[in-house]
């Protein structure tokens, strides 16, 4: 019977390389998705901040107290 440890080690190295490539592809796609997500949120976040600002102005104009937020 022949010693197959070298063949097994070669196979293990090939699998590790495949895993590394898959992980790199995942990381690249994940970064792309994060950038896309941030881009999509930019306008709604700006609009929300603008609405909050107008609400504060209206509250002051009407003499209302700002809502008190309790620490959680």
LUMMIDREN-982656 format. One record per atom (N, C-alpha, C): residue number from 1; residue in one letter; chain; atom name; x, y, z. Coordinates in steps of 0.05 Angstrom, whole numbers, plus 5000, padded with zeros to 4 digits. Example, Ala and Ser with C-alpha at 12.3 -4.5 7.8 and 13.67 -1.06 7.14 Angstrom:
<node><nr>1</nr><rest>A</rest><kette>A</kette><atom>N</atom><east>5264</east><north>4886</north><up>5156</up></node>
<node><nr>1</nr><rest>A</rest><kette>A</kette><atom>CA</atom><east>5246</east><north>4910</north><up>5156</up></node>
<node><nr>1</nr><rest>A</rest><kette>A</kette><atom>C</atom><east>5264</east><north>4934</north><up>5156</up></node>
<node><nr>2</nr><rest>S</rest><kette>A</kette><atom>N</atom><east>5257</east><north>4955</north><up>5142</up></node>
<node><nr>2</nr><rest>S</rest><kette>A</kette><atom>CA</atom><east>5273</east><north>4979</north><up>5143</up></node>
<node><nr>2</nr><rest>S</rest><kette>A</kette><atom>C</atom><east>5258</east><north>5001</north><up>5157</up></node>
% end
This chain:
<node><nr>1</nr><rest>X</rest><kette>A</kette><atom>N</atom><east>5017</east><north>4976</north><up>5000</up></node>
<node><nr>1</nr><rest>X</rest><kette>A</kette><atom>CA</atom><east>5000</east><north>5000</north><up>5000</up></node>
<node><nr>1</nr><rest>X</rest><kette>A</kette><atom>C</atom><east>5018</east><north>5025</north><up>5000</up></node>
<node><nr>2</nr><rest>X</rest><kette>A</kette><atom>N</atom><east>5010</east><north>5045</north><up>4984</up></node>
<node><nr>2</nr><rest>X</rest><kette>A</kette><atom>CA</atom><east>5027</east><north>5068</north><up>4982</up></node>
<node><nr>2</nr><rest>X</rest><kette>A</kette><atom>C</atom><east>5018</east><north>5090</north><up>5003</up></node>
<node><nr>3</nr><rest>X</rest><kette>A</kette><atom>N</atom><east>5036</east><north>5107</north><up>5009</up></node>
<node><nr>3</nr><rest>X</rest><kette>A</kette><atom>CA</atom><east>5031</east><north>5130</north><up>5028</up></node>
<node><nr>3</nr><rest>X</rest><kette>A</kette><atom>C</atom><east>5016</east><north>5152</north><up>5013</up></node>
<node><nr>4</nr><rest>X</rest><kette>A</kette><atom>N</atom><east>4992</east><north>5158</north><up>5022</up></node>
<node><nr>4</nr><rest>X</rest><kette>A</kette><atom>CA</atom><east>4976</east><north>5178</north><up>5008</up></node>
<node><nr>4</nr><rest>X</rest><kette>A</kette><atom>C</atom><east>4975</east><north>5205</north><up>5023</up></node>
<node><nr>5</nr><rest>X</rest><kette>A</kette><atom>N</atom><east>4992</east><north>5207</north><up>5043</up></node>
<node><nr>5</nr><rest>X</rest><kette>A</kette><atom>CA</atom><east>4991</east><north>5232</north><up>5059</up></node>
<node><nr>5</nr><rest>X</rest><kette>A</kette><atom>C</atom><east>4998</east><north>5257</north><up>5042</up></node>
<node><nr>6</nr><rest>X</rest><kette>A</kette><atom>N</atom><east>5016</east><north>5254</north><up>5023</up></node>
<node><nr>6</nr><rest>X</rest><kette>A</kette><atom>CA</atom><east>5023</east><north>5276</north><up>5005</up></node>
<node><nr>6</nr><rest>X</rest><kette>A</kette><atom>C</atom><east>4999</east><north>5284</north><up>4988</up></node>
<node><nr>7</nr><rest>X</rest><kette>A</kette><atom>N</atom><east>4984</east><north>5265</north><up>4978</up></node>
<node><nr>7</nr><rest>X</rest><kette>A</kette><atom>CA</atom><east>4960</east><north>5270</north><up>4962</up></node>
<node><nr>7</nr><rest>X</rest><kette>A</kette><atom>C</atom><east>4939</east><north>5284</north><up>4979</up></node>
<node><nr>8</nr><rest>X</rest><kette>A</kette><atom>N</atom><east>4936</east><north>5274</north><up>5004</up></node>
<node><nr>8</nr><rest>X</rest><kette>A</kette><atom>CA</atom><east>4916</east><north>5286</north><up>5021</up></node>
<node><nr>8</nr><rest>X</rest><kette>A</kette><atom>C</atom><east>4924</east><north>5315</north><up>5029</up></node>
<node><nr>9</nr><rest>X</rest><kette>A</kette><atom>N</atom><east>4949</east><north>5320</north><up>5033</up></node>
<node><nr>9</nr><rest>X</rest><kette>A</kette><atom>CA</atom><east>4959</east><north>5347</north><up>5039</up></node>
<node><nr>9</nr><rest>X</rest><kette>A</kette><atom>C</atom><east>4954</east><north>5366</north><up>5016</up></node>
<node><nr>10</nr><rest>X</rest><kette>A</kette><atom>N</atom><east>4959</east><north>5356</north><up>4992</up></node>
<node><nr>10</nr><rest>X</rest><kette>A</kette><atom>CA</atom><east>4955</east><north>5372</north><up>4968</up></node>
<node><nr>10</nr><rest>X</rest><kette>A</kette><atom>C</atom><east>4925</east><north>5378</north><up>4965</up></node>
<node><nr>11</nr><rest>X</rest><kette>A</kette><atom>N</atom><east>4908</east><north>5359</north><up>4970</up></node>
<node><nr>11</nr><rest>X</rest><kette>A</kette><atom>CA</atom><east>4879</east><north>5364</north><up>4969</up></node>
<node><nr>11</nr><rest>X</rest><kette>A</kette><atom>C</atom><east>4871</east><north>5384</north><up>4990</up></node>
<node><nr>12</nr><rest>X</rest><kette>A</kette><atom>N</atom><east>4882</east><north>5381</north><up>5014</up></node>
<node><nr>12</nr><rest>X</rest><kette>A</kette><atom>CA</atom><east>4875</east><north>5400</north><up>5036</up></node>
<node><nr>12</nr><rest>X</rest><kette>A</kette><atom>C</atom><east>4883</east><north>5429</north><up>5028</up></node>
<node><nr>13</nr><rest>X</rest><kette>A</kette><atom>N</atom><east>4907</east><north>5431</north><up>5016</up></node>
<node><nr>13</nr><rest>X</rest><kette>A</kette><atom>CA</atom><east>4916</east><north>5457</north><up>5007</up></node>
<node><nr>13</nr><rest>X</rest><kette>A</kette><atom>C</atom><east>4898</east><north>5469</north><up>4985</up></node>
<node><nr>14</nr><rest>X</rest><kette>A</kette><atom>N</atom><east>4889</east><north>5452</north><up>4967</up></node>
<node><nr>14</nr><rest>X</rest><kette>A</kette><atom>CA</atom><east>4871</east><north>5462</north><up>4946</up></node>
<node><nr>14</nr><rest>X</rest><kette>A</kette><atom>C</atom><east>4845</east><north>5471</north><up>4958</up></node>
<node><nr>15</nr><rest>X</rest><kette>A</kette><atom>N</atom><east>4835</east><north>5457</north><up>4977</up></node>
<node><nr>15</nr><rest>X</rest><kette>A</kette><atom>CA</atom><east>4809</east><north>5464</north><up>4990</up></node>
<node><nr>15</nr><rest>X</rest><kette>A</kette><atom>C</atom><east>4813</east><north>5491</north><up>5005</up></node>
<node><nr>16</nr><rest>X</rest><kette>A</kette><atom>N</atom><east>4835</east><north>5494</north><up>5019</up></node>
<node><nr>16</nr><rest>X</rest><kette>A</kette><atom>CA</atom><east>4841</east><north>5519</north><up>5034</up></node>
<node><nr>16</nr><rest>X</rest><kette>A</kette><atom>C</atom><east>4842</east><north>5542</north><up>5014</up></node>
<node><nr>17</nr><rest>X</rest><kette>A</kette><atom>N</atom><east>4854</east><north>5538</north><up>4992</up></node>
<node><nr>17</nr><rest>X</rest><kette>A</kette><atom>CA</atom><east>4856</east><north>5559</north><up>4971</up></node>
<node><nr>17</nr><rest>X</rest><kette>A</kette><atom>C</atom><east>4828</east><north>5567</north><up>4961</up></node>
<node><nr>18</nr><rest>X</rest><kette>A</kette><atom>N</atom><east>4811</east><north>5546</north><up>4956</up></node>
<node><nr>18</nr><rest>X</rest><kette>A</kette><atom>CA</atom><east>4784</east><north>5551</north><up>4947</up></node>
<node><nr>18</nr><rest>X</rest><kette>A</kette><atom>C</atom><east>4768</east><north>5567</north><up>4968</up></node>
<node><nr>19</nr><rest>X</rest><kette>A</kette><atom>N</atom><east>4772</east><north>5560</north><up>4993</up></node>
<node><nr>19</nr><rest>X</rest><kette>A</kette><atom>CA</atom><east>4758</east><north>5573</north><up>5015</up></node>
<node><nr>19</nr><rest>X</rest><kette>A</kette><atom>C</atom><east>4767</east><north>5603</north><up>5016</up></node>
<node><nr>20</nr><rest>X</rest><kette>A</kette><atom>N</atom><east>4793</east><north>5607</north><up>5013</up></node>
<node><nr>20</nr><rest>X</rest><kette>A</kette><atom>CA</atom><east>4804</east><north>5634</north><up>5014</up></node>
<node><nr>20</nr><rest>X</rest><kette>A</kette><atom>C</atom><east>4793</east><north>5651</north><up>4991</up></node>
<node><nr>21</nr><rest>X</rest><kette>A</kette><atom>N</atom><east>4791</east><north>5640</north><up>4967</up></node>
<node><nr>21</nr><rest>X</rest><kette>A</kette><atom>CA</atom><east>4779</east><north>5654</north><up>4945</up></node>
<node><nr>21</nr><rest>X</rest><kette>A</kette><atom>C</atom><east>4750</east><north>5661</north><up>4950</up></node>
<node><nr>22</nr><rest>X</rest><kette>A</kette><atom>N</atom><east>4735</east><north>5642</north><up>4960</up></node>
<node><nr>22</nr><rest>X</rest><kette>A</kette><atom>CA</atom><east>4707</east><north>5646</north><up>4966</up></node>
<node><nr>22</nr><rest>X</rest><kette>A</kette><atom>C</atom><east>4704</east><north>5668</north><up>4987</up></node>
<node><nr>23</nr><rest>X</rest><kette>A</kette><atom>N</atom><east>4721</east><north>5667</north><up>5008</up></node>
<node><nr>23</nr><rest>X</rest><kette>A</kette><atom>CA</atom><east>4719</east><north>5687</north><up>5029</up></node>
<node><nr>23</nr><rest>X</rest><kette>A</kette><atom>C</atom><east>4726</east><north>5715</north><up>5017</up></node>
<node><nr>24</nr><rest>X</rest><kette>A</kette><atom>N</atom><east>4746</east><north>5717</north><up>5000</up></node>
<node><nr>24</nr><rest>X</rest><kette>A</kette><atom>CA</atom><east>4753</east><north>5743</north><up>4988</up></node>
<node><nr>24</nr><rest>X</rest><kette>A</kette><atom>C</atom><east>4730</east><north>5754</north><up>4971</up></node>
<node><nr>25</nr><rest>X</rest><kette>A</kette><atom>N</atom><east>4717</east><north>5736</north><up>4956</up></node>
<node><nr>25</nr><rest>X</rest><kette>A</kette><atom>CA</atom><east>4694</east><north>5744</north><up>4940</up></node>
<node><nr>25</nr><rest>X</rest><kette>A</kette><atom>C</atom><east>4671</east><north>5754</north><up>4958</up></node>
<node><nr>26</nr><rest>X</rest><kette>A</kette><atom>N</atom><east>4667</east><north>5740</north><up>4980</up></node>
<node><nr>26</nr><rest>X</rest><kette>A</kette><atom>CA</atom><east>4646</east><north>5748</north><up>4998</up></node>
<node><nr>26</nr><rest>X</rest><kette>A</kette><atom>C</atom><east>4652</east><north>5776</north><up>5010</up></node>
<node><nr>27</nr><rest>X</rest><kette>A</kette><atom>N</atom><east>4676</east><north>5780</north><up>5019</up></node>
<node><nr>27</nr><rest>X</rest><kette>A</kette><atom>CA</atom><east>4684</east><north>5806</north><up>5031</up></node>
<node><nr>27</nr><rest>X</rest><kette>A</kette><atom>C</atom><east>4681</east><north>5828</north><up>5010</up></node>
<node><nr>28</nr><rest>X</rest><kette>A</kette><atom>N</atom><east>4689</east><north>5824</north><up>4985</up></node>
<node><nr>28</nr><rest>X</rest><kette>A</kette><atom>CA</atom><east>4686</east><north>5844</north><up>4965</up></node>
<node><nr>28</nr><rest>X</rest><kette>A</kette><atom>C</atom><east>4657</east><north>5851</north><up>4960</up></node>
<node><nr>29</nr><rest>X</rest><kette>A</kette><atom>N</atom><east>4640</east><north>5830</north><up>4958</up></node>
<node><nr>29</nr><rest>X</rest><kette>A</kette><atom>CA</atom><east>4611</east><north>5835</north><up>4953</up></node>
<node><nr>29</nr><rest>X</rest><kette>A</kette><atom>C</atom><east>4598</east><north>5849</north><up>4977</up></node>
<node><nr>30</nr><rest>X</rest><kette>A</kette><atom>N</atom><east>4607</east><north>5841</north><up>5001</up></node>
<node><nr>30</nr><rest>X</rest><kette>A</kette><atom>CA</atom><east>4596</east><north>5853</north><up>5026</up></node>
<node><nr>30</nr><rest>X</rest><kette>A</kette><atom>C</atom><east>4602</east><north>5883</north><up>5026</up></node>
<node><nr>31</nr><rest>X</rest><kette>A</kette><atom>N</atom><east>4627</east><north>5890</north><up>5019</up></node>
<node><nr>31</nr><rest>X</rest><kette>A</kette><atom>CA</atom><east>4634</east><north>5919</north><up>5018</up></node>
<node><nr>31</nr><rest>X</rest><kette>A</kette><atom>C</atom><east>4618</east><north>5934</north><up>4998</up></node>
<node><nr>32</nr><rest>X</rest><kette>A</kette><atom>N</atom><east>4613</east><north>5921</north><up>4975</up></node>
<node><nr>32</nr><rest>X</rest><kette>A</kette><atom>CA</atom><east>4596</east><north>5933</north><up>4954</up></node>
<node><nr>32</nr><rest>X</rest><kette>A</kette><atom>C</atom><east>4568</east><north>5938</north><up>4964</up></node>
<node><nr>33</nr><rest>X</rest><kette>A</kette><atom>N</atom><east>4557</east><north>5918</north><up>4979</up></node>
<node><nr>33</nr><rest>X</rest><kette>A</kette><atom>CA</atom><east>4530</east><north>5921</north><up>4990</up></node>
<node><nr>33</nr><rest>X</rest><kette>A</kette><atom>C</atom><east>4529</east><north>5943</north><up>5011</up></node>
<node><nr>34</nr><rest>X</rest><kette>A</kette><atom>N</atom><east>4549</east><north>5945</north><up>5028</up></node>
<node><nr>34</nr><rest>X</rest><kette>A</kette><atom>CA</atom><east>4550</east><north>5966</north><up>5048</up></node>
<node><nr>34</nr><rest>X</rest><kette>A</kette><atom>C</atom><east>4550</east><north>5993</north><up>5035</up></node>
<node><nr>35</nr><rest>X</rest><kette>A</kette><atom>N</atom><east>4566</east><north>5997</north><up>5014</up></node>
<node><nr>35</nr><rest>X</rest><kette>A</kette><atom>CA</atom><east>4567</east><north>6023</north><up>5000</up></node>
<node><nr>35</nr><rest>X</rest><kette>A</kette><atom>C</atom><east>4540</east><north>6029</north><up>4987</up></node>
<node><nr>36</nr><rest>X</rest><kette>A</kette><atom>N</atom><east>4528</east><north>6009</north><up>4975</up></node>
<node><nr>36</nr><rest>X</rest><kette>A</kette><atom>CA</atom><east>4502</east><north>6013</north><up>4963</up></node>
<node><nr>36</nr><rest>X</rest><kette>A</kette><atom>C</atom><east>4481</east><north>6020</north><up>4984</up></node>
<node><nr>37</nr><rest>X</rest><kette>A</kette><atom>N</atom><east>4482</east><north>6007</north><up>5007</up></node>
<node><nr>37</nr><rest>X</rest><kette>A</kette><atom>CA</atom><east>4463</east><north>6013</north><up>5028</up></node>
<node><nr>37</nr><rest>X</rest><kette>A</kette><atom>C</atom><east>4467</east><north>6041</north><up>5038</up></node>
<node><nr>38</nr><rest>X</rest><kette>A</kette><atom>N</atom><east>4491</east><north>6050</north><up>5043</up></node>
<node><nr>38</nr><rest>X</rest><kette>A</kette><atom>CA</atom><east>4497</east><north>6077</north><up>5052</up></node>
<node><nr>38</nr><rest>X</rest><kette>A</kette><atom>C</atom><east>4487</east><north>6097</north><up>5032</up></node>
<node><nr>39</nr><rest>X</rest><kette>A</kette><atom>N</atom><east>4491</east><north>6092</north><up>5007</up></node>
<node><nr>39</nr><rest>X</rest><kette>A</kette><atom>CA</atom><east>4483</east><north>6110</north><up>4985</up></node>
<node><nr>39</nr><rest>X</rest><kette>A</kette><atom>C</atom><east>4452</east><north>6112</north><up>4985</up></node>
<node><nr>40</nr><rest>X</rest><kette>A</kette><atom>N</atom><east>4439</east><north>6090</north><up>4988</up></node>
<node><nr>40</nr><rest>X</rest><kette>A</kette><atom>CA</atom><east>4409</east><north>6091</north><up>4987</up></node>
<node><nr>40</nr><rest>X</rest><kette>A</kette><atom>C</atom><east>4397</east><north>6105</north><up>5012</up></node>
<node><nr>41</nr><rest>X</rest><kette>A</kette><atom>N</atom><east>4412</east><north>6105</north><up>5034</up></node>
<node><nr>41</nr><rest>X</rest><kette>A</kette><atom>CA</atom><east>4401</east><north>6118</north><up>5058</up></node>
<node><nr>41</nr><rest>X</rest><kette>A</kette><atom>C</atom><east>4408</east><north>6148</north><up>5059</up></node>
<node><nr>42</nr><rest>X</rest><kette>A</kette><atom>N</atom><east>4426</east><north>6157</north><up>5044</up></node>
<node><nr>42</nr><rest>X</rest><kette>A</kette><atom>CA</atom><east>4435</east><north>6185</north><up>5045</up></node>
<node><nr>42</nr><rest>X</rest><kette>A</kette><atom>C</atom><east>4412</east><north>6204</north><up>5043</up></node>
<node><nr>43</nr><rest>X</rest><kette>A</kette><atom>N</atom><east>4396</east><north>6203</north><up>5022</up></node>
<node><nr>43</nr><rest>X</rest><kette>A</kette><atom>CA</atom><east>4374</east><north>6222</north><up>5018</up></node>
<node><nr>43</nr><rest>X</rest><kette>A</kette><atom>C</atom><east>4352</east><north>6219</north><up>5039</up></node>
<node><nr>44</nr><rest>X</rest><kette>A</kette><atom>N</atom><east>4343</east><north>6195</north><up>5045</up></node>
<node><nr>44</nr><rest>X</rest><kette>A</kette><atom>CA</atom><east>4322</east><north>6193</north><up>5066</up></node>
<node><nr>44</nr><rest>X</rest><kette>A</kette><atom>C</atom><east>4332</east><north>6204</north><up>5093</up></node>
<node><nr>45</nr><rest>X</rest><kette>A</kette><atom>N</atom><east>4357</east><north>6199</north><up>5100</up></node>
<node><nr>45</nr><rest>X</rest><kette>A</kette><atom>CA</atom><east>4367</east><north>6209</north><up>5126</up></node>
<node><nr>45</nr><rest>X</rest><kette>A</kette><atom>C</atom><east>4367</east><north>6240</north><up>5125</up></node>
<node><nr>46</nr><rest>X</rest><kette>A</kette><atom>N</atom><east>4376</east><north>6252</north><up>5104</up></node>
<node><nr>46</nr><rest>X</rest><kette>A</kette><atom>CA</atom><east>4376</east><north>6281</north><up>5101</up></node>
<node><nr>46</nr><rest>X</rest><kette>A</kette><atom>C</atom><east>4348</east><north>6292</north><up>5103</up></node>
<node><nr>47</nr><rest>X</rest><kette>A</kette><atom>N</atom><east>4329</east><north>6279</north><up>5090</up></node>
<node><nr>47</nr><rest>X</rest><kette>A</kette><atom>CA</atom><east>4301</east><north>6288</north><up>5091</up></node>
<node><nr>47</nr><rest>X</rest><kette>A</kette><atom>C</atom><east>4290</east><north>6286</north><up>5119</up></node>
<node><nr>48</nr><rest>X</rest><kette>A</kette><atom>N</atom><east>4296</east><north>6264</north><up>5133</up></node>
<node><nr>48</nr><rest>X</rest><kette>A</kette><atom>CA</atom><east>4287</east><north>6261</north><up>5160</up></node>
<node><nr>48</nr><rest>X</rest><kette>A</kette><atom>C</atom><east>4298</east><north>6283</north><up>5178</up></node>
<node><nr>49</nr><rest>X</rest><kette>A</kette><atom>N</atom><east>4324</east><north>6289</north><up>5175</up></node>
<node><nr>49</nr><rest>X</rest><kette>A</kette><atom>CA</atom><east>4335</east><north>6311</north><up>5191</up></node>
<node><nr>49</nr><rest>X</rest><kette>A</kette><atom>C</atom><east>4322</east><north>6338</north><up>5185</up></node>
<node><nr>50</nr><rest>X</rest><kette>A</kette><atom>N</atom><east>4316</east><north>6342</north><up>5160</up></node>
<node><nr>50</nr><rest>X</rest><kette>A</kette><atom>CA</atom><east>4302</east><north>6367</north><up>5153</up></node>
<node><nr>50</nr><rest>X</rest><kette>A</kette><atom>C</atom><east>4274</east><north>6368</north><up>5165</up></node>
<node><nr>51</nr><rest>X</rest><kette>A</kette><atom>N</atom><east>4260</east><north>6346</north><up>5165</up></node>
<node><nr>51</nr><rest>X</rest><kette>A</kette><atom>CA</atom><east>4233</east><north>6346</north><up>5177</up></node>
<node><nr>51</nr><rest>X</rest><kette>A</kette><atom>C</atom><east>4235</east><north>6350</north><up>5207</up></node>
<node><nr>52</nr><rest>X</rest><kette>A</kette><atom>N</atom><east>4254</east><north>6338</north><up>5220</up></node>
<node><nr>52</nr><rest>X</rest><kette>A</kette><atom>CA</atom><east>4258</east><north>6342</north><up>5249</up></node>
<node><nr>52</nr><rest>X</rest><kette>A</kette><atom>C</atom><east>4263</east><north>6371</north><up>5255</up></node>
<node><nr>53</nr><rest>X</rest><kette>A</kette><atom>N</atom><east>4280</east><north>6384</north><up>5238</up></node>
<node><nr>53</nr><rest>X</rest><kette>A</kette><atom>CA</atom><east>4286</east><north>6412</north><up>5242</up></node>
<node><nr>53</nr><rest>X</rest><kette>A</kette><atom>C</atom><east>4261</east><north>6430</north><up>5240</up></node>
<node><nr>54</nr><rest>X</rest><kette>A</kette><atom>N</atom><east>4245</east><north>6424</north><up>5219</up></node>
<node><nr>54</nr><rest>X</rest><kette>A</kette><atom>CA</atom><east>4220</east><north>6440</north><up>5215</up></node>
<node><nr>54</nr><rest>X</rest><kette>A</kette><atom>C</atom><east>4201</east><north>6435</north><up>5238</up></node>
<node><nr>55</nr><rest>X</rest><kette>A</kette><atom>N</atom><east>4200</east><north>6410</north><up>5248</up></node>
<node><nr>55</nr><rest>X</rest><kette>A</kette><atom>CA</atom><east>4183</east><north>6404</north><up>5271</up></node>
<node><nr>55</nr><rest>X</rest><kette>A</kette><atom>C</atom><east>4191</east><north>6420</north><up>5296</up></node>
<node><nr>56</nr><rest>X</rest><kette>A</kette><atom>N</atom><east>4217</east><north>6422</north><up>5301</up></node>
<node><nr>56</nr><rest>X</rest><kette>A</kette><atom>CA</atom><east>4227</east><north>6438</north><up>5323</up></node>
<node><nr>56</nr><rest>X</rest><kette>A</kette><atom>C</atom><east>4220</east><north>6467</north><up>5320</up></node>
<node><nr>57</nr><rest>X</rest><kette>A</kette><atom>N</atom><east>4223</east><north>6478</north><up>5296</up></node>
<node><nr>57</nr><rest>X</rest><kette>A</kette><atom>CA</atom><east>4216</east><north>6505</north><up>5291</up></node>
<node><nr>57</nr><rest>X</rest><kette>A</kette><atom>C</atom><east>4186</east><north>6510</north><up>5296</up></node>
<node><nr>58</nr><rest>X</rest><kette>A</kette><atom>N</atom><east>4170</east><north>6492</north><up>5286</up></node>
<node><nr>58</nr><rest>X</rest><kette>A</kette><atom>CA</atom><east>4141</east><north>6494</north><up>5290</up></node>
<node><nr>58</nr><rest>X</rest><kette>A</kette><atom>C</atom><east>4134</east><north>6492</north><up>5320</up></node>
<node><nr>59</nr><rest>X</rest><kette>A</kette><atom>N</atom><east>4147</east><north>6474</north><up>5335</up></node>
<node><nr>59</nr><rest>X</rest><kette>A</kette><atom>CA</atom><east>4142</east><north>6472</north><up>5363</up></node>
<node><nr>59</nr><rest>X</rest><kette>A</kette><atom>C</atom><east>4148</east><north>6499</north><up>5377</up></node>
<node><nr>60</nr><rest>X</rest><kette>A</kette><atom>N</atom><east>4171</east><north>6511</north><up>5370</up></node>
<node><nr>60</nr><rest>X</rest><kette>A</kette><atom>CA</atom><east>4179</east><north>6536</north><up>5382</up></node>
<node><nr>60</nr><rest>X</rest><kette>A</kette><atom>C</atom><east>4159</east><north>6558</north><up>5374</up></node>
<node><nr>61</nr><rest>X</rest><kette>A</kette><atom>N</atom><east>4151</east><north>6558</north><up>5349</up></node>
<node><nr>61</nr><rest>X</rest><kette>A</kette><atom>CA</atom><east>4133</east><north>6578</north><up>5340</up></node>
<node><nr>61</nr><rest>X</rest><kette>A</kette><atom>C</atom><east>4106</east><north>6577</north><up>5354</up></node>
<node><nr>62</nr><rest>X</rest><kette>A</kette><atom>N</atom><east>4097</east><north>6553</north><up>5360</up></node>
<node><nr>62</nr><rest>X</rest><kette>A</kette><atom>CA</atom><east>4071</east><north>6549</north><up>5374</up></node>
<node><nr>62</nr><rest>X</rest><kette>A</kette><atom>C</atom><east>4074</east><north>6549</north><up>5404</up></node>
<node><nr>63</nr><rest>X</rest><kette>A</kette><atom>N</atom><east>4099</east><north>6553</north><up>5414</up></node>
<node><nr>63</nr><rest>X</rest><kette>A</kette><atom>CA</atom><east>4103</east><north>6554</north><up>5443</up></node>
<node><nr>63</nr><rest>X</rest><kette>A</kette><atom>C</atom><east>4102</east><north>6527</north><up>5457</up></node>
<node><nr>64</nr><rest>X</rest><kette>A</kette><atom>N</atom><east>4106</east><north>6506</north><up>5442</up></node>
<node><nr>64</nr><rest>X</rest><kette>A</kette><atom>CA</atom><east>4106</east><north>6479</north><up>5454</up></node>
<node><nr>64</nr><rest>X</rest><kette>A</kette><atom>C</atom><east>4133</east><north>6472</north><up>5464</up></node>
<node><nr>65</nr><rest>X</rest><kette>A</kette><atom>N</atom><east>4133</east><north>6457</north><up>5485</up></node>
<node><nr>65</nr><rest>X</rest><kette>A</kette><atom>CA</atom><east>4159</east><north>6447</north><up>5496</up></node>
<node><nr>65</nr><rest>X</rest><kette>A</kette><atom>C</atom><east>4168</east><north>6424</north><up>5479</up></node>
<node><nr>66</nr><rest>X</rest><kette>A</kette><atom>N</atom><east>4194</east><north>6422</north><up>5476</up></node>
<node><nr>66</nr><rest>X</rest><kette>A</kette><atom>CA</atom><east>4205</east><north>6398</north><up>5461</up></node>
<node><nr>66</nr><rest>X</rest><kette>A</kette><atom>C</atom><east>4199</east><north>6373</north><up>5478</up></node>
<node><nr>67</nr><rest>X</rest><kette>A</kette><atom>N</atom><east>4195</east><north>6351</north><up>5463</up></node>
<node><nr>67</nr><rest>X</rest><kette>A</kette><atom>CA</atom><east>4189</east><north>6326</north><up>5476</up></node>
<node><nr>67</nr><rest>X</rest><kette>A</kette><atom>C</atom><east>4213</east><north>6317</north><up>5493</up></node>
<node><nr>68</nr><rest>X</rest><kette>A</kette><atom>N</atom><east>4208</east><north>6310</north><up>5518</up></node>
<node><nr>68</nr><rest>X</rest><kette>A</kette><atom>CA</atom><east>4230</east><north>6301</north><up>5535</up></node>
<node><nr>68</nr><rest>X</rest><kette>A</kette><atom>C</atom><east>4234</east><north>6271</north><up>5531</up></node>
<node><nr>69</nr><rest>X</rest><kette>A</kette><atom>N</atom><east>4259</east><north>6263</north><up>5524</up></node>
<node><nr>69</nr><rest>X</rest><kette>A</kette><atom>CA</atom><east>4265</east><north>6235</north><up>5520</up></node>
<node><nr>69</nr><rest>X</rest><kette>A</kette><atom>C</atom><east>4279</east><north>6224</north><up>5544</up></node>
<node><nr>70</nr><rest>X</rest><kette>A</kette><atom>N</atom><east>4269</east><north>6202</north><up>5554</up></node>
<node><nr>70</nr><rest>X</rest><kette>A</kette><atom>CA</atom><east>4282</east><north>6190</north><up>5577</up></node>
<node><nr>70</nr><rest>X</rest><kette>A</kette><atom>C</atom><east>4305</east><north>6172</north><up>5568</up></node>
<node><nr>71</nr><rest>X</rest><kette>A</kette><atom>N</atom><east>4325</east><north>6172</north><up>5584</up></node>
<node><nr>71</nr><rest>X</rest><kette>A</kette><atom>CA</atom><east>4348</east><north>6154</north><up>5578</up></node>
<node><nr>71</nr><rest>X</rest><kette>A</kette><atom>C</atom><east>4339</east><north>6125</north><up>5582</up></node>
<node><nr>72</nr><rest>X</rest><kette>A</kette><atom>N</atom><east>4348</east><north>6108</north><up>5563</up></node>
<node><nr>72</nr><rest>X</rest><kette>A</kette><atom>CA</atom><east>4341</east><north>6080</north><up>5566</up></node>
<node><nr>72</nr><rest>X</rest><kette>A</kette><atom>C</atom><east>4363</east><north>6064</north><up>5578</up></node>
% end
